[in-house]
Amino acid sequence: MDDKDWKILEMLENNAKLSNSQIAKKTTIPITTVHNRIKRMESEGIIKQYTIKLDYEKINKPILAIILIEVNYNTTSKNKISQSEVAKSIKKIGAQSVDIVTGGTDIVIKVRTKSVQELNEFIINKLRNIEGVDKTQTLVVLESI
């Protein structure tokens, strides 16, 4: 990875729809070089996928919550449950992102809902019914910068 790769990545992070031609013009890197570098970064797994940014207000999901989860490893089943198993179960119920972390919290998730009531139903009826989910702390995001 050199400075040219970083320039290309920065541009793609800001707008994944940019064409090789547009990137070449903005970075003054030849179009063939841009193309070859992007292909190399894709084949090496540096670029894993291209994504979109949604306007959550327009799709009726304006509430963003970050939920901190503590896992109870000693469940009713005979075997101990793992963070990974709990995280996979949480992803299946509709969390936007699920991250296993260190510290006093075991898992951090992001959830988008249309209302506080829908968020409440997600936490009470879905999240807290997952085996291994012990304690939750919900943070509602007021503004994202």
N, C-alpha and C positions, 0 to 999 in steps of 0.2 A: 504494500500500500504506500503510494507516494502522494504528493500534494495534488496531482491531477486526479487521482482516484477519489481523494477526499472532496475535491470540488464537485465532481460528478455526483457523488453520494449525497452531498448537501443539497444539490439542486433537485435530485430525485426525491429526497425526503420532503422537501417543500412542495413539490408537485410531480407526482409519479407519471402524469400524462405528458410530460415534456418529451418531444421527439429528440432523436439524436442530433438532428440539425439545429434545433433550438438550443440544446446544451452546448453544441460546438460553437455557435455564435456567441453565447454569453460567457463562455470560458476561454475562447480563442484557442481551443484544442481542435485539431482536424476531426471532421466527422467520422472518418474511418477509425481513428484512434479512440474516439468516444464509443463507437459501436463495439470495437474489440475489447475495450476495458470493461464495458457493461457485461458483455458475454462472459468474459473471464470471471468477473465478480459473481455472476449468477452460477457459473459452473463450480466455483470454489465454495459456494454456499454463503458468501458474504451478503449478497442480496437474496433473501429467501422468498419474498413475495412483494407484490405491489398492492397498496391499499388505497382506500378512499377516506375522506373526511366528511362526515355527515353533519347536516344542520339538524340537531336533535329537536329543536323547537318545531321545525316543519314536519317532522315525522312523529310528533306527539310523544316524545320521550325526553322532556326537559329536565327531569329530576335525576341528578347524578349522586349516587351514594358510594362511599368507600366504607367497607365493612371489615373490621378487624376480627379475626376468629381465633379462638383458642381451641385446640383439639384435646379431647379426652381419649387417650390411647387405650384405656381399659374399658372396652365396650362389653355389651352383653354376649357377643359372640365369643367363641373359644379362643380365637387368635387375636393378638393385638392388631389394631388398625393403624395404618401409616398415614402420614400427612398427604402423601401422594394419592392414596385411595380416596381420602376425604376431598382433596382438591378436584379430582376427576369427577366425583359425584356432584360437587358444587357447579362445575362447568356445565354438566348435563341439565341443570335446572334453569339455565339462562343467564348466568353471570357473564358480563362483558369481558372481564379478564379475571384470572385467578393466578395469584403468585404465592409461592411458598417462600417464607422469609425467616430471618433470624430475629432473636430478641424475645420480648415478652409475648409477642403475637406469633402464631404459627402460620396463618394464611391471611392474605389481604385480597379482597375482591372488590371489583367495581361493578355496579349494577345501575342500569338506566330504566326508569319507569315513567309513566305518564302522570302519576300523582303520588302524594305521600301515602294515601290509602293503599295504592298498589304496592308501594315499597313495604308498607307494614304487612300486607298479605304475603309478599315474597319472604320476608324474614320469619314471620310466625308460622305460615303454612308449608313453606318449602325448606328454607335454610335450616331452621331449628329441628326439622324432622330427619335430617341426614345423620346417620350414625357416625359418632365421633365429634360432631359439632357440640362444643361444650358452652363456651361463652362467646357472645358477640358484642361488638361496640360499633355503632353506626354513626358515620360522619356524613352529613349532607353538605355537598359542595355548593357554596353560595355564588362563586364566580371562578371561571377558569381563565387564566391569562395566557 
